[in-house]
Amino acid sequence: MTSKELLYVEDALAHEQFLKNCACKTSGNLKDEELKNYMKELETKHCNLFNKFKNLL
């Protein structure tokens, strides 16, 4: 893996971690169950994407 590719993967990991954390915090603050469930789905999606990028390393 080139250094440029590594930087891309590291950047993608940071973005996915940030999005996962935002979804987690937001779902904890919501009272509407439908929105809360949607945010938990997004959290799972970003967690899976994070793991896929991490496996590239």
Backbone as XML, in Angstrom:
<?xml version="1.0"?>
<chain id="A" units="angstrom">
  <residue number="1" name="MET">
    <atom name="N" x="0.853" y="-1.172" z="0.000"/>
    <atom name="CA" x="0.000" y="0.000" z="0.000"/>
    <atom name="C" x="0.898" y="1.235" z="0.000"/>
  </residue>
  <residue number="2" name="THR">
    <atom name="N" x="0.599" y="2.152" z="-0.881"/>
    <atom name="CA" x="1.399" y="3.374" z="-0.958"/>
    <atom name="C" x="1.061" y="4.294" z="0.217"/>
  </residue>
  <residue number="3" name="SER">
    <atom name="N" x="1.903" y="5.265" z="0.441"/>
    <atom name="CA" x="1.660" y="6.198" z="1.546"/>
    <atom name="C" x="0.389" y="7.017" z="1.293"/>
  </residue>
  <residue number="4" name="LYS">
    <atom name="N" x="0.122" y="7.327" z="0.030"/>
    <atom name="CA" x="-1.090" y="8.080" z="-0.302"/>
    <atom name="C" x="-2.338" y="7.237" z="-0.007"/>
  </residue>
  <residue number="5" name="GLU">
    <atom name="N" x="-2.290" y="5.969" z="-0.355"/>
    <atom name="CA" x="-3.412" y="5.072" z="-0.065"/>
    <atom name="C" x="-3.612" y="4.909" z="1.441"/>
  </residue>
  <residue number="6" name="LEU">
    <atom name="N" x="-2.521" y="4.811" z="2.161"/>
    <atom name="CA" x="-2.595" y="4.688" z="3.607"/>
    <atom name="C" x="-3.235" y="5.922" z="4.228"/>
  </residue>
  <residue number="7" name="LEU">
    <atom name="N" x="-2.879" y="7.095" z="3.736"/>
    <atom name="CA" x="-3.493" y="8.327" z="4.230"/>
    <atom name="C" x="-4.991" y="8.345" z="3.960"/>
  </residue>
  <residue number="8" name="TYR">
    <atom name="N" x="-5.393" y="7.858" z="2.788"/>
    <atom name="CA" x="-6.813" y="7.791" z="2.457"/>
    <atom name="C" x="-7.546" y="6.875" z="3.434"/>
  </residue>
  <residue number="9" name="VAL">
    <atom name="N" x="-6.991" y="5.703" z="3.710"/>
    <atom name="CA" x="-7.630" y="4.747" z="4.619"/>
    <atom name="C" x="-7.704" y="5.331" z="6.030"/>
  </residue>
  <residue number="10" name="GLU">
    <atom name="N" x="-6.642" y="5.969" z="6.478"/>
    <atom name="CA" x="-6.642" y="6.590" z="7.803"/>
    <atom name="C" x="-7.699" y="7.684" z="7.892"/>
  </residue>
  <residue number="11" name="ASP">
    <atom name="N" x="-7.833" y="8.473" z="6.849"/>
    <atom name="CA" x="-8.840" y="9.526" z="6.807"/>
    <atom name="C" x="-10.247" y="8.924" z="6.833"/>
  </residue>
  <residue number="12" name="ALA">
    <atom name="N" x="-10.450" y="7.874" z="6.050"/>
    <atom name="CA" x="-11.755" y="7.203" z="6.020"/>
    <atom name="C" x="-12.085" y="6.612" z="7.384"/>
  </residue>
  <residue number="13" name="LEU">
    <atom name="N" x="-11.103" y="6.032" z="8.056"/>
    <atom name="CA" x="-11.315" y="5.489" z="9.405"/>
    <atom name="C" x="-11.754" y="6.583" z="10.372"/>
  </residue>
  <residue number="14" name="ALA">
    <atom name="N" x="-11.097" y="7.714" z="10.301"/>
    <atom name="CA" x="-11.445" y="8.826" z="11.196"/>
    <atom name="C" x="-12.860" y="9.324" z="10.925"/>
  </residue>
  <residue number="15" name="HIS">
    <atom name="N" x="-13.235" y="9.423" z="9.654"/>
    <atom name="CA" x="-14.588" y="9.877" z="9.315"/>
    <atom name="C" x="-15.640" y="8.882" z="9.799"/>
  </residue>
  <residue number="16" name="GLU">
    <atom name="N" x="-15.402" y="7.607" z="9.577"/>
    <atom name="CA" x="-16.371" y="6.596" z="9.999"/>
    <atom name="C" x="-16.499" y="6.560" z="11.524"/>
  </residue>
  <residue number="17" name="GLN">
    <atom name="N" x="-15.387" y="6.713" z="12.220"/>
    <atom name="CA" x="-15.431" y="6.750" z="13.683"/>
    <atom name="C" x="-16.245" y="7.948" z="14.159"/>
  </residue>
  <residue number="18" name="PHE">
    <atom name="N" x="-16.029" y="9.098" z="13.537"/>
    <atom name="CA" x="-16.758" y="10.310" z="13.891"/>
    <atom name="C" x="-18.257" y="10.133" z="13.646"/>
  </residue>
  <residue number="19" name="LEU">
    <atom name="N" x="-18.621" y="9.607" z="12.473"/>
    <atom name="CA" x="-20.031" y="9.416" z="12.145"/>
    <atom name="C" x="-20.693" y="8.401" z="13.074"/>
  </residue>
  <residue number="20" name="LYS">
    <atom name="N" x="-19.968" y="7.347" z="13.419"/>
    <atom name="CA" x="-20.490" y="6.344" z="14.355"/>
    <atom name="C" x="-20.754" y="6.974" z="15.717"/>
  </residue>
  <residue number="21" name="ASN">
    <atom name="N" x="-19.810" y="7.772" z="16.191"/>
    <atom name="CA" x="-19.972" y="8.425" z="17.493"/>
    <atom name="C" x="-21.135" y="9.413" z="17.485"/>
  </residue>
  <residue number="22" name="CYS">
    <atom name="N" x="-21.277" y="10.164" z="16.399"/>
    <atom name="CA" x="-22.396" y="11.114" z="16.286"/>
    <atom name="C" x="-23.732" y="10.378" z="16.311"/>
  </residue>
  <residue number="23" name="ALA">
    <atom name="N" x="-23.825" y="9.286" z="15.575"/>
    <atom name="CA" x="-25.073" y="8.511" z="15.543"/>
    <atom name="C" x="-25.388" y="7.933" z="16.918"/>
  </residue>
  <residue number="24" name="CYS">
    <atom name="N" x="-24.365" y="7.476" z="17.617"/>
    <atom name="CA" x="-24.554" y="6.906" z="18.952"/>
    <atom name="C" x="-25.050" y="7.961" z="19.939"/>
  </residue>
  <residue number="25" name="LYS">
    <atom name="N" x="-24.411" y="9.108" z="19.941"/>
    <atom name="CA" x="-24.817" y="10.189" z="20.847"/>
    <atom name="C" x="-26.219" y="10.677" z="20.525"/>
  </residue>
  <residue number="26" name="THR">
    <atom name="N" x="-26.517" y="10.798" z="19.245"/>
    <atom name="CA" x="-27.829" y="11.291" z="18.831"/>
    <atom name="C" x="-28.922" y="10.308" z="19.204"/>
  </residue>
  <residue number="27" name="SER">
    <atom name="N" x="-28.699" y="9.026" z="18.974"/>
    <atom name="CA" x="-29.729" y="8.034" z="19.295"/>
    <atom name="C" x="-30.016" y="8.011" z="20.793"/>
  </residue>
  <residue number="28" name="GLY">
    <atom name="N" x="-29.012" y="8.288" z="21.594"/>
    <atom name="CA" x="-29.210" y="8.331" z="23.037"/>
    <atom name="C" x="-30.026" y="9.522" z="23.502"/>
  </residue>
  <residue number="29" name="ASN">
    <atom name="N" x="-30.073" y="10.567" z="22.695"/>
    <atom name="CA" x="-30.797" y="11.778" z="23.078"/>
    <atom name="C" x="-32.204" y="11.868" z="22.502"/>
  </residue>
  <residue number="30" name="LEU">
    <atom name="N" x="-32.540" y="10.988" z="21.578"/>
    <atom name="CA" x="-33.841" y="11.064" z="20.922"/>
    <atom name="C" x="-34.930" y="10.364" z="21.726"/>
  </residue>
  <residue number="31" name="LYS">
    <atom name="N" x="-36.126" y="10.921" z="21.676"/>
    <atom name="CA" x="-37.274" y="10.306" z="22.338"/>
    <atom name="C" x="-38.157" y="9.567" z="21.337"/>
  </residue>
  <residue number="32" name="ASP">
    <atom name="N" x="-38.153" y="10.017" z="20.084"/>
    <atom name="CA" x="-38.938" y="9.367" z="19.033"/>
    <atom name="C" x="-38.290" y="8.021" z="18.702"/>
  </residue>
  <residue number="33" name="GLU">
    <atom name="N" x="-39.024" y="6.936" z="18.921"/>
    <atom name="CA" x="-38.468" y="5.596" z="18.738"/>
    <atom name="C" x="-38.071" y="5.313" z="17.286"/>
  </residue>
  <residue number="34" name="GLU">
    <atom name="N" x="-38.832" y="5.824" z="16.332"/>
    <atom name="CA" x="-38.516" y="5.586" z="14.926"/>
    <atom name="C" x="-37.183" y="6.244" z="14.554"/>
  </residue>
  <residue number="35" name="LEU">
    <atom name="N" x="-37.014" y="7.495" z="14.981"/>
    <atom name="CA" x="-35.743" y="8.186" z="14.712"/>
    <atom name="C" x="-34.593" y="7.538" z="15.472"/>
  </residue>
  <residue number="36" name="LYS">
    <atom name="N" x="-34.865" y="7.126" z="16.697"/>
    <atom name="CA" x="-33.843" y="6.482" z="17.518"/>
    <atom name="C" x="-33.356" y="5.191" z="16.850"/>
  </residue>
  <residue number="37" name="ASN">
    <atom name="N" x="-34.297" y="4.393" z="16.347"/>
    <atom name="CA" x="-33.929" y="3.153" z="15.669"/>
    <atom name="C" x="-33.150" y="3.424" z="14.392"/>
  </residue>
  <residue number="38" name="TYR">
    <atom name="N" x="-33.547" y="4.466" z="13.666"/>
    <atom name="CA" x="-32.824" y="4.831" z="12.442"/>
    <atom name="C" x="-31.381" y="5.216" z="12.771"/>
  </residue>
  <residue number="39" name="MET">
    <atom name="N" x="-31.193" y="5.997" z="13.820"/>
    <atom name="CA" x="-29.840" y="6.408" z="14.197"/>
    <atom name="C" x="-29.010" y="5.200" z="14.648"/>
  </residue>
  <residue number="40" name="LYS">
    <atom name="N" x="-29.651" y="4.233" z="15.297"/>
    <atom name="CA" x="-28.921" y="3.023" z="15.685"/>
    <atom name="C" x="-28.521" y="2.219" z="14.457"/>
  </residue>
  <residue number="41" name="GLU">
    <atom name="N" x="-29.364" y="2.213" z="13.422"/>
    <atom name="CA" x="-29.013" y="1.564" z="12.164"/>
    <atom name="C" x="-27.809" y="2.255" z="11.525"/>
  </residue>
  <residue number="42" name="LEU">
    <atom name="N" x="-27.810" y="3.583" z="11.552"/>
    <atom name="CA" x="-26.673" y="4.327" z="11.009"/>
    <atom name="C" x="-25.398" y="4.034" z="11.803"/>
  </residue>
  <residue number="43" name="GLU">
    <atom name="N" x="-25.543" y="3.931" z="13.100"/>
    <atom name="CA" x="-24.379" y="3.611" z="13.935"/>
    <atom name="C" x="-23.801" y="2.252" z="13.533"/>
  </residue>
  <residue number="44" name="THR">
    <atom name="N" x="-24.666" y="1.275" z="13.338"/>
    <atom name="CA" x="-24.226" y="-0.060" z="12.924"/>
    <atom name="C" x="-23.575" y="-0.014" z="11.544"/>
  </residue>
  <residue number="45" name="LYS">
    <atom name="N" x="-24.179" y="0.735" z="10.639"/>
    <atom name="CA" x="-23.638" y="0.860" z="9.280"/>
    <atom name="C" x="-22.231" y="1.445" z="9.313"/>
  </residue>
  <residue number="46" name="HIS">
    <atom name="N" x="-22.045" y="2.511" z="10.083"/>
    <atom name="CA" x="-20.728" y="3.158" z="10.140"/>
    <atom name="C" x="-19.714" y="2.307" z="10.891"/>
  </residue>
  <residue number="47" name="CYS">
    <atom name="N" x="-20.177" y="1.545" z="11.837"/>
    <atom name="CA" x="-19.290" y="0.612" z="12.537"/>
    <atom name="C" x="-18.790" y="-0.460" z="11.564"/>
  </residue>
  <residue number="48" name="ASN">
    <atom name="N" x="-19.696" y="-0.974" z="10.743"/>
    <atom name="CA" x="-19.312" y="-1.979" z="9.740"/>
    <atom name="C" x="-18.341" y="-1.400" z="8.716"/>
  </residue>
  <residue number="49" name="LEU">
    <atom name="N" x="-18.608" y="-0.173" z="8.268"/>
    <atom name="CA" x="-17.698" y="0.472" z="7.315"/>
    <atom name="C" x="-16.325" y="0.704" z="7.940"/>
  </residue>
  <residue number="50" name="PHE">
    <atom name="N" x="-16.307" y="1.110" z="9.208"/>
    <atom name="CA" x="-15.052" y="1.304" z="9.923"/>
    <atom name="C" x="-14.247" y="0.008" z="9.928"/>
  </residue>
  <residue number="51" name="ASN">
    <atom name="N" x="-14.929" y="-1.092" z="10.235"/>
    <atom name="CA" x="-14.240" y="-2.388" z="10.293"/>
    <atom name="C" x="-13.726" y="-2.821" z="8.921"/>
  </residue>
  <residue number="52" name="LYS">
    <atom name="N" x="-14.481" y="-2.518" z="7.865"/>
    <atom name="CA" x="-14.025" y="-2.862" z="6.515"/>
    <atom name="C" x="-12.763" y="-2.082" z="6.150"/>
  </residue>
  <residue number="53" name="PHE">
    <atom name="N" x="-12.754" y="-0.802" z="6.466"/>
    <atom name="CA" x="-11.553" y="-0.003" z="6.193"/>
    <atom name="C" x="-10.382" y="-0.483" z="7.041"/>
  </residue>
  <residue number="54" name="LYS">
    <atom name="N" x="-10.649" y="-0.824" z="8.285"/>
    <atom name="CA" x="-9.592" y="-1.281" z="9.184"/>
    <atom name="C" x="-8.974" y="-2.584" z="8.679"/>
  </residue>
  <residue number="55" name="ASN">
    <atom name="N" x="-9.805" y="-3.445" z="8.088"/>
    <atom name="CA" x="-9.293" y="-4.707" z="7.556"/>
    <atom name="C" x="-8.376" y="-4.500" z="6.351"/>
  </residue>
  <residue number="56" name="LEU">
    <atom name="N" x="-8.443" y="-3.340" z="5.715"/>
    <atom name="CA" x="-7.524" y="-3.055" z="4.629"/>
    <atom name="C" x="-6.093" y="-2.895" z="5.122"/>
  </residue>
  <residue number="57" name="LEU">
    <atom name="N" x="-5.953" y="-2.561" z="6.387"/>
    <atom name="CA" x="-4.611" y="-2.377" z="6.952"/>
    <atom name="C" x="-4.063" y="-3.726" z="7.322"/>
  </residue>
</chain>
